[in-house]
């Protein structure tokens, strides 16, 4: 109708590209298969993406470059060069664009390291914080399994310690893992698993040294209580050794 529209924006070869790439964030660093660490991140949305650089350290140590990725959609890697039961490991990403500009150091994310000690009729657990989420950790879930029971959540804690005194007395071997859940309003927050530890309760057999079978309903029966024992052998002798 002869009426001109609004003018378009102007466009040059590099005019609309960011001079410095954005800081890269990691979604999770999580122990996988009880021996490796899975690192996961969102693919960069940079128009002139060139490379990701992945750095690693033991918690509190210096960072070393361990892996370079040249595909923008590469967003996960399994680190098998770790000792998950001895150390908490930290990672961060740096992105490089096609003009060789490096972005700022990415947000550091560190795994949860779980330790524990078996005490009389209880197992004491303590673990390091998960590091890396913007809003932090909402809670830590304590996962337990034993030879008779598959892994299940037995409790949760906002802190870094837990005492498990609700043990299955029929079993003496217990495996524990901590699951950190991200503090977020999303329906599916990220989660990260710690290493898995095994604690053994010392077996004990409680046997009375006397009983009175006189019908007074007090210590009439001879009985024993096995605790954390799979099976045992018992012999009963008379005073004459029979």
PAZA-263464 format. One record per residue: residue number from 1; chain; residue in one letter; x, y, z of N, C-alpha, C, O in turn. Coordinates in steps of 0.2 Angstrom, whole numbers. Atoms other than C-alpha are relative to their C-alpha. Layout:
% PAZA-263464
nr; kette; rest; nxx; nyy; nzz; caxx; cayy; cazz; cxx; cyy; czz; oxx; oyy; ozz
NUM; A; A; X; Y; Z; X; Y; Z; X; Y; Z; X; Y; Z
...
***
This chain:
% PAZA-263464
nr; kette; rest; nxx; nyy; nzz; caxx; cayy; cazz; cxx; cyy; czz; oxx; oyy; ozz
1; A; X; 4; -6; 0; 0; 0; 0; 4; 6; 0; 2; 12; 1
2; A; X; -4; -5; 0; 15; 11; -2; 3; 3; 7; 6; 8; 7
3; A; X; -3; -2; -7; 19; 12; 17; 6; -4; 2; 5; -10; 2
4; A; X; -6; 4; -2; 36; 7; 22; 0; -3; 7; -3; 0; 11
5; A; X; 0; 3; -6; 39; -5; 36; 6; 2; 4; 10; 6; 1
6; A; X; -6; -1; -4; 52; -4; 50; 6; -2; -3; 6; -8; -6
7; A; X; -7; 2; 3; 70; -5; 45; 2; -6; 4; 1; -7; 10
8; A; X; -3; 6; -4; 79; -21; 49; 6; 2; 4; 8; 8; 3
9; A; X; -7; -2; -3; 94; -22; 60; 6; -1; -4; 5; -4; -9
10; A; X; -6; 0; 4; 111; -20; 53; 4; -7; 2; 4; -9; 8
11; A; X; -4; 6; -2; 122; -36; 52; 7; 0; -4; 7; 1; -10
12; A; X; -7; 0; 3; 141; -37; 50; 2; -7; 1; -1; -11; 5
13; A; X; -2; 7; 0; 151; -53; 49; 1; -2; 8; -2; -8; 9
14; A; X; 0; 2; -7; 155; -53; 68; -3; 5; 5; -2; 5; 11
15; A; X; 3; -6; -4; 145; -38; 74; -5; -3; 6; -5; 0; 11
16; A; X; 5; 3; -5; 132; -49; 83; 2; -6; 5; -1; -9; 8
17; A; X; -3; 5; -4; 144; -61; 91; 3; 2; 6; 5; 8; 7
18; A; X; -3; -3; -6; 149; -60; 109; 8; 0; 0; 11; -4; -3
19; A; X; -8; -1; 0; 167; -54; 112; 3; -5; 4; 8; -8; 2
20; A; X; -2; 5; -5; 169; -65; 127; -5; -5; 1; -11; -3; 3
21; A; X; 5; 5; -1; 160; -82; 128; -3; 0; 7; 1; 3; 12
22; A; X; 3; 1; -7; 148; -85; 143; 4; -5; 4; 8; -9; 2
23; A; X; -3; 5; -5; 154; -94; 159; -4; -6; -1; -10; -6; -2
24; A; X; 3; 6; 1; 151; -112; 157; -2; -4; 7; 2; -3; 11
25; A; X; 3; 3; -6; 140; -122; 170; 0; -7; -1; -1; -10; -6
26; A; X; 1; 7; 0; 140; -140; 175; -6; -2; 3; -8; 1; 8
27; A; X; 6; 3; -3; 124; -149; 178; 1; -4; 6; -1; -3; 12
28; A; X; -2; 5; -6; 131; -163; 189; 7; -3; -2; 9; -3; -7
29; A; X; -6; 5; 0; 147; -173; 193; -3; -5; 5; -4; -4; 11
30; A; X; 3; 5; -4; 141; -189; 199; 3; -7; -1; 6; -9; -6
31; A; X; -4; 6; 1; 149; -206; 203; -5; -5; -3; -11; -5; -2
32; A; X; 3; 4; 4; 144; -219; 191; 3; -7; 1; 9; -8; 0
33; A; X; -2; 7; -1; 145; -238; 193; 5; -1; 6; 9; -6; 6
34; A; X; -4; 0; -6; 153; -235; 210; 8; 1; -1; 12; 0; 4
35; A; X; -7; 0; 1; 170; -232; 202; 2; 6; -5; 8; 8; -5
36; A; X; -1; -5; 4; 169; -218; 189; -4; 6; 1; -8; 6; 5
37; A; X; 4; -6; -1; 163; -200; 188; -3; 3; -7; 1; 3; -12
38; A; X; 4; -2; 6; 150; -194; 175; -1; 8; 1; -3; 10; 6
39; A; X; 0; -7; 0; 152; -175; 171; -5; 2; -6; -5; -1; -11
40; A; X; 6; -2; 5; 136; -167; 162; -1; 7; 0; 0; 10; 5
41; A; X; 1; -7; 0; 133; -150; 156; -5; 2; -6; -6; -3; -11
42; A; X; 4; -2; 6; 121; -140; 144; 4; 2; -6; 9; 5; -5
43; A; X; -3; -2; 6; 127; -138; 126; 0; 8; 0; -5; 11; 1
44; A; X; -1; -7; 1; 134; -120; 123; -5; 2; -5; -6; -1; -10
45; A; X; 4; -3; 5; 122; -108; 114; 4; 5; -4; 1; 9; -8
46; A; X; -5; -5; 4; 137; -98; 107; -1; -1; -7; 0; -7; -10
47; A; X; 0; 1; 8; 135; -94; 88; 7; -2; -3; 7; -5; -8
48; A; X; -7; 2; 3; 154; -96; 86; 4; -4; 4; 10; -3; 5
49; A; X; -4; 5; -4; 158; -111; 97; 5; -3; -4; 5; -4; -10
50; A; X; -5; 4; 3; 174; -119; 94; 2; -6; 4; 3; -11; 1
51; A; X; -3; 5; -4; 180; -129; 109; -3; 0; 7; -4; 6; 10
52; A; X; 1; 0; -7; 176; -134; 127; 7; -3; 2; 10; -8; 0
53; A; X; -6; 3; -4; 191; -137; 139; -3; -2; 7; -6; 2; 10
54; A; X; 3; 3; -7; 187; -148; 154; 6; -1; 4; 11; -4; 3
55; A; X; -5; 0; -5; 198; -146; 169; -2; -4; 6; -8; -4; 8
56; A; X; 1; 5; -5; 200; -157; 184; 5; 1; 6; 11; 3; 5
57; A; X; -4; 0; -6; 207; -157; 202; -2; -4; 5; -8; -6; 6
58; A; X; 2; 2; -6; 207; -166; 218; -2; 6; 4; 1; 11; 4
59; A; X; 2; -6; -4; 197; -155; 230; 5; 3; 4; 8; 0; 8
60; A; X; -5; -3; -3; 208; -142; 236; 7; 1; -3; 11; 5; -1
61; A; X; -6; 0; 4; 221; -145; 223; 0; 5; -6; -5; 8; -7
62; A; X; 0; -4; 6; 226; -136; 207; -3; -4; -6; -3; -10; -6
63; A; X; 3; 3; 5; 217; -139; 191; 4; -1; -6; 9; 2; -7
64; A; X; -4; 2; 7; 224; -148; 175; -5; -1; -5; -11; -4; -4
65; A; X; 4; 2; 6; 217; -149; 158; 0; -7; -1; 5; -10; -2
66; A; X; 0; 8; 1; 211; -167; 155; -4; -2; -6; -3; -7; -9
67; A; X; 3; 2; 5; 200; -166; 140; -2; 6; -4; -4; 11; -2
68; A; X; 2; -6; 5; 196; -155; 124; -6; -3; -4; -5; -9; -7
69; A; X; 6; 2; 4; 179; -156; 115; -1; 5; -6; -1; 11; -4
70; A; X; 0; -5; 5; 177; -149; 98; -7; 0; -4; -8; 3; -9
71; A; X; 7; 0; 2; 158; -153; 95; -4; 4; 5; -4; 2; 11
72; A; X; 5; -4; -4; 145; -141; 102; -4; -4; 4; -6; -2; 10
73; A; X; 5; 4; -4; 133; -155; 107; 3; -5; 4; 0; -9; 8
74; A; X; -3; 4; -5; 146; -164; 116; -1; 3; 7; 1; 8; 9
75; A; X; 2; -3; -6; 139; -162; 134; 1; -5; 6; -2; -4; 11
76; A; X; -1; 4; -5; 145; -177; 144; 6; -4; -1; 8; -5; -6
77; A; X; -6; 4; 1; 160; -187; 148; 1; -4; 7; -1; -2; 12
78; A; X; -1; 5; -6; 165; -202; 160; 7; 0; 1; 11; -2; -3
79; A; X; -7; -1; -3; 181; -199; 170; 1; -7; 3; -2; -8; 9
80; A; X; -2; 7; -3; 188; -217; 174; 6; 1; 4; 8; -4; 7
81; A; X; -7; -1; -4; 205; -210; 181; -1; 3; 6; 1; 9; 8
82; A; X; 2; -2; -6; 198; -208; 198; 0; -5; 6; 0; -11; 4
83; A; X; 1; 4; -6; 198; -215; 216; -5; 2; 4; -4; 6; 9
84; A; X; 6; -3; -3; 181; -211; 221; -1; -1; 8; -4; 3; 11
85; A; X; 0; 1; -8; 183; -219; 239; 5; 4; 4; 5; 3; 10
86; A; X; -5; -4; -4; 198; -208; 243; -1; 7; -1; 1; 11; 4
87; A; X; 0; -7; 2; 195; -191; 235; -7; 2; -2; -11; -1; -5
88; A; X; 5; -4; 3; 182; -178; 231; 3; 3; -6; 8; 6; -5
89; A; X; -3; -3; 6; 185; -172; 213; -4; 5; -2; -10; 5; -2
90; A; X; 4; -6; 2; 181; -155; 206; 2; 1; -8; 7; -1; -10
91; A; X; -1; -1; 7; 179; -150; 188; -3; 7; -2; -7; 10; 1
92; A; X; 3; -6; 3; 175; -134; 177; 2; 0; -7; 7; -3; -9
93; A; X; 0; -1; 7; 173; -130; 159; 2; 7; -2; 0; 12; 2
94; A; X; -1; -6; 4; 180; -116; 148; -1; -1; -7; 0; -6; -10
95; A; X; 2; 0; 7; 173; -112; 131; 5; 5; -4; 6; 10; -2
96; A; X; -3; -4; 5; 183; -105; 116; -4; 1; -6; -7; -4; -8
97; A; X; 3; -1; 6; 176; -97; 101; 4; 0; -6; 10; -1; -5
98; A; X; -4; 0; 6; 182; -96; 83; 5; 5; -1; 9; 4; -5
99; A; X; -6; -5; 0; 192; -81; 86; 5; -1; 6; 9; 4; 7
100; A; X; -4; 2; -5; 201; -90; 100; -1; 4; 6; 4; 4; 11
101; A; X; 2; -3; -7; 193; -80; 114; -2; -5; 5; -6; -9; 3
102; A; X; 2; 4; -5; 192; -89; 130; -5; 3; 5; -4; 9; 7
103; A; X; 5; -2; -5; 177; -88; 141; 3; 0; 7; 9; -2; 8
104; A; X; -3; 0; -7; 179; -85; 160; 0; -8; 3; -3; -12; 0
105; A; X; 0; 6; -3; 183; -100; 171; -7; -2; 2; -11; 2; 5
106; A; X; 7; 3; -1; 167; -111; 173; -1; -1; 7; 4; -1; 11
107; A; X; 2; 2; -7; 158; -114; 189; 3; -7; 2; 2; -11; -1
108; A; X; -3; 6; -2; 167; -127; 199; -5; -5; 3; -9; -2; 7
109; A; X; 4; 5; -2; 158; -143; 203; 4; -6; 3; 8; -8; 0
110; A; X; -4; 5; -4; 164; -156; 216; -5; -6; 2; -10; -5; 4
111; A; X; 4; 6; -2; 158; -174; 220; -1; 0; 7; 3; 3; 11
112; A; X; 1; 2; -7; 151; -180; 237; 5; -6; 1; 5; -11; -2
113; A; X; -4; 5; -2; 164; -190; 246; -3; -3; 7; -3; 1; 12
114; A; X; 3; 3; -6; 156; -202; 259; 5; -4; 4; 9; -8; 1
115; A; X; -4; 4; -4; 165; -210; 274; -5; -3; 5; -10; 0; 7
116; A; X; 4; 3; -5; 158; -221; 288; 4; -4; 5; 10; -6; 3
117; A; X; -3; 4; -5; 162; -231; 303; -6; -4; 4; -11; -2; 5
118; A; X; 5; 4; -3; 153; -246; 310; 1; 0; 8; 7; -2; 10
119; A; X; 0; 0; -7; 149; -245; 329; -5; -5; 2; -8; -8; -2
120; A; X; 5; 6; -3; 139; -257; 341; -7; 2; -2; -10; 7; 1
121; A; X; 7; -1; 2; 122; -258; 333; -2; 6; -4; -7; 8; -4
122; A; X; 1; -6; 4; 124; -243; 322; 6; 1; -5; 11; -1; -4
123; A; X; -5; -2; 5; 133; -236; 307; 0; 8; 0; -5; 11; -2
124; A; X; 0; -7; 1; 139; -218; 307; 3; 2; -6; 8; 0; -9
125; A; X; -1; -2; 6; 140; -209; 291; 2; 8; 0; -1; 12; 4
126; A; X; -1; -7; 1; 148; -192; 286; 3; 1; -7; 6; -3; -10
127; A; X; -2; -1; 7; 151; -184; 269; 1; 7; -1; 0; 12; 3
128; A; X; -1; -6; 2; 157; -169; 260; -5; 3; -4; -10; 0; -6
129; A; X; 5; -4; 4; 146; -155; 252; 1; -2; -7; 6; -2; -10
130; A; X; 0; -1; 7; 141; -156; 234; 1; 7; -1; -2; 11; 1
131; A; X; -2; -7; 2; 148; -141; 226; -2; 1; -7; 0; -3; -12
132; A; X; 1; -2; 7; 142; -132; 210; -7; 2; -2; -7; 6; -7
133; A; X; 7; -2; 2; 123; -129; 210; -1; 7; 2; 2; 9; 7
134; A; X; 1; -8; -1; 118; -110; 209; -4; 1; 7; -1; 5; 11
135; A; X; 4; -1; -6; 105; -112; 223; 2; -5; 6; 0; -5; 11
136; A; X; -2; 5; -5; 114; -126; 232; -3; -7; 1; -7; -8; -4
137; A; X; 3; 7; -1; 108; -143; 239; -6; 1; 4; -6; 4; 9
138; A; X; 7; 0; -4; 90; -145; 245; 1; -5; 6; -1; -4; 11
139; A; X; -1; 5; -5; 94; -161; 254; 5; -6; -2; 6; -6; -8
140; A; X; -4; 6; 1; 105; -177; 255; -4; -6; 2; -7; -6; 7
141; A; X; 4; 6; -2; 96; -194; 254; 5; -5; 1; 11; -6; -2
142; A; X; -4; 6; -2; 104; -209; 262; -3; -6; -3; -8; -8; -1
143; A; X; 2; 7; 4; 103; -225; 251; 4; -5; 4; 10; -5; 5
144; A; X; -3; 6; -3; 106; -242; 259; -2; -6; -3; -8; -7; -5
145; A; X; 2; 7; 3; 107; -260; 253; 4; -5; 4; 9; -3; 7
146; A; X; -4; 5; -3; 112; -276; 261; -2; -7; -4; -6; -6; -9
147; A; X; 1; 6; 4; 112; -294; 254; -7; -2; -1; -9; -6; -5
148; A; X; 7; 2; 0; 94; -296; 258; -5; 5; -3; -11; 4; -4
149; A; X; 4; -6; 2; 87; -279; 253; 3; 4; -5; 9; 6; -5
150; A; X; -2; -4; 5; 89; -269; 237; 1; 7; 3; -2; 9; 8
151; A; X; -1; -7; -2; 95; -251; 238; -6; 4; 1; -11; 4; -4
152; A; X; 6; -4; -2; 82; -240; 246; 2; 6; 4; 7; 6; 7
153; A; X; -2; -6; -4; 82; -222; 254; -3; -2; 7; -9; -3; 8
154; A; X; 2; 1; -7; 82; -224; 273; -1; 6; 4; -3; 6; 9
155; A; X; 1; -6; -3; 82; -206; 277; 3; 6; -4; 6; 5; -9
156; A; X; -3; -6; 3; 87; -188; 272; 2; 5; 5; 0; 5; 11
157; A; X; -3; -5; -5; 97; -174; 280; 2; 6; -4; 5; 5; -10
158; A; X; -3; -6; 3; 101; -156; 276; 7; 1; 1; 11; 5; -2
159; A; X; -7; -1; -2; 118; -158; 285; 4; -6; -4; 2; -8; -9
160; A; X; -5; 4; 3; 132; -169; 282; 2; -7; 4; 7; -10; 4
161; A; X; -1; 6; -4; 130; -183; 295; -6; -4; 1; -12; -1; 0
162; A; X; 6; 4; -1; 118; -197; 298; 2; -7; 4; 8; -10; 3
163; A; X; -1; 7; -4; 117; -212; 311; -5; -4; -2; -11; -3; -1
164; A; X; 5; 5; 2; 109; -227; 305; 0; -6; 6; 5; -10; 6
165; A; X; 1; 5; -5; 103; -237; 320; -6; -5; -1; -8; -8; 4
166; A; X; 5; 4; 1; 89; -246; 312; 2; -6; -5; 0; -6; -11
167; A; X; -3; 5; 4; 99; -261; 305; -4; -6; 0; -7; -8; 5
168; A; X; 3; 7; 1; 93; -278; 299; 5; -4; 4; 11; -6; 2
169; A; X; -5; 4; -5; 100; -289; 313; 1; -7; -4; 6; -11; -1
170; A; X; -1; 6; 3; 99; -304; 301; 6; 1; -5; 9; -4; -7
171; A; X; -6; -1; 4; 113; -296; 290; 5; 4; 3; 4; 8; 8
172; A; X; -6; -4; -3; 130; -289; 294; 3; 5; -4; 8; 9; -2
173; A; X; -3; -4; 5; 135; -281; 278; -4; 5; -3; -10; 4; -5
174; A; X; 5; -5; 2; 128; -264; 273; 4; 5; -5; 10; 7; -3
175; A; X; -3; -4; 5; 132; -253; 258; -4; 7; 0; -10; 7; 0
176; A; X; 4; -7; 0; 128; -234; 258; 3; 4; -5; 9; 4; -7
177; A; X; -2; -5; 5; 128; -221; 245; -5; 7; 2; -10; 6; 4
178; A; X; 3; -6; -1; 123; -202; 247; -2; 3; -7; 1; 3; -12
179; A; X; 2; -3; 6; 112; -194; 234; -2; 7; 1; -6; 9; 6
180; A; X; 2; -7; -1; 112; -175; 233; -5; 3; -5; -4; 1; -11
181; A; X; 5; -3; 5; 97; -166; 226; 0; 8; 0; 1; 11; 5
182; A; X; -1; -7; 1; 98; -149; 219; -6; 4; 3; -12; 2; 3
183; A; X; 5; -5; -2; 88; -134; 227; -3; 4; -6; 1; 8; -8
184; A; X; 3; -3; 6; 76; -129; 213; -7; 0; 1; -10; -5; 4
185; A; X; 7; 1; 1; 58; -126; 209; -2; -4; -5; -8; -6; -6
186; A; X; 2; 4; 6; 59; -137; 194; -3; -7; 3; -1; -9; 8
187; A; X; 3; 7; -2; 50; -154; 194; 5; -5; 0; 4; -10; 4
188; A; X; -5; 6; 0; 65; -164; 190; 7; 4; 1; 11; 5; -3
189; A; X; -6; -3; -1; 80; -156; 199; 6; -5; -1; 5; -11; -2
190; A; X; -5; 5; 1; 97; -163; 196; 2; -3; 6; 1; -1; 12
191; A; X; -3; 4; -5; 105; -176; 207; 7; -3; -1; 8; -4; -7
192; A; X; -7; 2; 0; 122; -182; 211; 1; -5; 5; 0; -5; 11
193; A; X; -1; 5; -4; 128; -198; 218; 7; 0; 3; 12; 2; 0
194; A; X; -7; 1; -3; 143; -201; 230; 3; -6; -1; 0; -10; -5
195; A; X; -3; 7; 0; 155; -215; 231; -5; -5; 5; -9; -2; 8
196; A; X; 3; 5; -4; 148; -231; 239; 5; -3; 5; 10; -6; 3
197; A; X; -4; 3; -5; 155; -238; 256; -3; -6; 2; -10; -6; 2
198; A; X; 2; 6; -3; 153; -255; 264; 2; 0; 7; 8; 1; 9
199; A; X; -2; 0; -7; 152; -256; 283; -3; -7; 3; -8; -10; 1
200; A; X; 1; 7; -2; 152; -273; 292; -1; 1; 8; 3; 3; 12
201; A; X; 1; 0; -7; 144; -275; 309; 3; -7; 3; 2; -12; 0
202; A; X; -4; 6; -3; 154; -287; 321; -6; -5; 2; -10; -3; 5
203; A; X; 5; 5; -2; 144; -303; 323; 0; -2; 8; 5; -2; 11
204; A; X; 0; 1; -8; 138; -307; 341; -5; -6; 1; -11; -6; -2
205; A; X; 5; 5; -2; 129; -322; 349; -1; 0; 7; 4; -1; 11
206; A; X; 2; -1; -7; 120; -319; 365; -3; -7; 3; -8; -9; 1
207; A; X; 3; 7; -2; 118; -336; 375; 0; 1; 8; 5; 3; 11
208; A; X; 1; 0; -7; 112; -337; 393; 5; -6; 3; 6; -11; 0
209; A; X; -4; 5; -3; 123; -347; 405; -4; -4; 5; -1; -8; 9
210; A; X; 4; 3; -4; 108; -353; 415; -7; 1; -1; -9; 6; -4
211; A; X; 7; -1; 0; 89; -356; 415; -3; -5; 5; 0; -10; 7
212; A; X; 3; 4; -5; 76; -363; 426; -7; -2; -3; -12; 2; -3
213; A; X; 6; 3; 3; 63; -374; 418; -5; -3; 6; -6; -9; 6
214; A; X; 5; 2; -5; 51; -374; 433; -7; 2; -1; -11; 2; 4
215; A; X; 6; -2; 1; 36; -367; 425; -3; 6; 3; -9; 8; 3
216; A; X; 2; -7; -3; 36; -350; 434; 0; 5; -5; -1; 11; -3
217; A; X; 0; -5; 5; 36; -341; 417; 6; 5; 0; 6; 10; -3
218; A; X; -6; -4; -1; 53; -334; 422; 6; -4; -2; 8; -8; 1
219; A; X; -6; 4; 2; 68; -340; 412; -1; -7; -1; 3; -11; 1
220; A; X; 2; 7; 1; 59; -356; 408; 4; -4; -6; 5; -10; -6
221; A; X; -3; 2; 6; 67; -358; 391; 7; 2; -1; 9; 7; 0
222; A; X; -7; -2; 2; 85; -359; 385; 0; 2; -7; -2; -2; -12
223; A; X; 0; -3; 6; 87; -348; 370; 6; 5; -2; 9; 7; 3
224; A; X; -6; -5; 1; 100; -338; 361; -2; 5; -5; -7; 4; -9
225; A; X; 2; -6; 4; 100; -322; 351; 6; 1; -5; 11; 4; -3
226; A; X; -6; -2; 5; 111; -321; 335; -1; 6; -3; -7; 8; -5
227; A; X; 0; -7; 3; 115; -304; 329; 5; 1; -5; 11; 0; -4
228; A; X; -4; -1; 5; 122; -300; 312; 4; -7; -2; 10; -7; -4
229; A; X; -2; 7; 1; 125; -319; 310; -4; -4; -6; -10; -4; -5
230; A; X; 4; 4; 6; 121; -329; 294; -1; -7; 3; -7; -9; 2
231; A; X; 1; 6; -3; 123; -346; 303; 5; -2; 5; 11; 2; 5
232; A; X; -5; 2; -5; 132; -354; 318; -1; -7; 2; -6; -10; 1
233; A; X; 0; 7; -3; 135; -371; 327; 0; 1; 7; 5; 4; 10
234; A; X; 0; 0; -7; 131; -374; 345; 0; -7; 2; -4; -11; 0
235; A; X; 0; 7; -3; 134; -389; 356; -1; 1; 8; 1; 6; 11
236; A; X; 2; -1; -7; 126; -391; 373; 2; -7; 4; 1; -12; 1
237; A; X; -2; 6; -4; 134; -403; 386; -3; 0; 7; -5; 5; 10
238; A; X; 2; 1; -7; 128; -410; 403; 6; 2; 4; 12; 3; 2
239; A; X; -6; -1; -4; 139; -407; 418; 5; -6; 0; 10; -5; 3
240; A; X; -4; 6; 0; 146; -424; 415; 4; 0; -7; 7; -5; -9
241; A; X; -3; -1; 6; 152; -418; 398; -3; -4; -6; 0; -6; -11
242; A; X; 4; 4; 5; 139; -428; 388; -4; 5; -4; -7; 2; -9
***
